[in-house]
Amino acid sequence: MKENTQLPLVAAYHNNAVDKEHELTAQAYRDLHVEDFFAYADHTASYIGKQYLYHLLRQDRQSEVWKQEALLDRMSRETGWRDKTGRILAQTGKSEAGYICQLFRENITLLPKKRMNLIRVCRFLPFTCLGLLLLTQAAAWLYLLTLTVLVNFVFHYQNKKYIYQYYHSVPQTGKMLEQAEQLCREEGLAAVSPGIAQTIEALKPLKHSIRFFRLGIRLDGDMALLAYCLTELFNIFFLTECYSIGRSLVRLHTDRKRLEEVFRFIGRVDVLRSVSLLRSELQVYCLPQRNNDRQVLKAEQVYHPLVERAVANDFCLAGQSALITGSNMSGKTCFIRTIGINLLSAKVLNTCFARSFSLNIDMRIMTSIQNSDDLLAGKSLFLQEVDCIGQILKKVRECPCLVLIDEPFGGTNSRERMAICASVLATLAESGSPVLVTTHDLELHRYLAGKYQPFYFCEQIRDNRLFFDYRLREGTATSQNAIELLQLYGYDREIVEKARELVENAPV
């Protein structure tokens, strides 16, 4: 999986999400390489769109994209209009916009009421003292003027701690509101979030307040430094910054829900544009066909979008689950990941990487593919699998699921593994949810006959090289390549021959 250094900020909106009930499991997130799929599918122009797309891909449920196929069709036909929408969205394209979500997903630190009351009074005192000094020429007013300026100086710089935590988010929020207004003026986009025009209208006082939220000026030259100094003197004398920040924070706290509505509106528009661009790059894709029968799965020429020059396969299950056998590196694990990522993409992007794809879209995705020892938690590979598959057994009793399992219970001895696999896989099949299992244990077919339909991948050895066609076939694998691999990689002939002899003489 690729390392994304910006991922913590991209995930900031999702990590504070309220609804965790429909979240994709952490296991499925790792097993399906969702982070890599996000990087592949992401064609967003704004950081808000990037965060919202990531949030959708972490949700194991259908998004709003399927409702907007008419708008997607228009974006695909009117590429100039799509590009114009992208230019508007790019106004919050910088990573600083990633901090906007902290204003409605985290608690806002408000200035204490007593401090705000003092600021309201003190912001007029220097001006009053200066006026009286000019009128009376009395030295007392000069002393009072100096004192009030010093008090305001303290207030001003004490208030900086409230500024720095919103250094990025508040200015970007102003840009977000302007961006939302422009998008609303584009025909058809406001329908993505009904009522968004009224929400934006209600946020105009906040937008006005944010304009006075001065967080500092970049010191790029002498004139900028002079402007900064003059601005600081003005803010100290009238406490303009303190007062405007205090009012802005109160408005931000009051309008949190409205701000999130605007955030989601921009995110939805950007995700739709991203889906349109993604589809334009695909030679083969389809819209998912909703199939309410959870025991039926049909796919024609389905492929994995992250695999270069991927081989497409046809696949059909009706009333049974699938037991997929085959030799090492033949494509078993990649295939079950292909089905999983297509279901996730069907839910979130209403797009499948196939000529046709029919499945119950409401099924949850449960996986046990990429397990390993956890030394810190003190869990062996076998215990990790026991825990993971145990969670799957609980989930299939609650709701329909697509279950993907790779080489189950490989962390224990072969005799017990066979018994456990046969028992667990039979129970999963009886739940009615489709189960796709890969295994090297050909004997499992005998125990699971009638419950699991057999499929396999195979290979050929030509000129001392291993060749795979990655084609899924019905039936049971008849070849194994582990010993051949030892020979191809230069193991001593005695080792290879001894291994073959042991296999041939092993009890059936």
PyMOL commands that set and color helices and strands:
alter all, ss='L'
color gray80, all
select helices_A, chain A and resi 7-10+12-15+26-31+34-41+47-57+65-77+79-92+95-99+102-105+113-122+125-136+139-158+160-164+169-185+190-192+196-202+204-210+222-238+240-254+256-281+332-349+381-398+414-430+444-447+482-488+493-505
alter helices_A, ss='H'
color red, helices_A
select strands_A, chain A and resi 289-290+296-302+313-318+321-326+356-359+364-368+401-406+435-438+452-457+459-462+465-468+473-474
alter strands_A, ss='S'
color yellow, strands_A
deselect
rebuild
show_as cartoon
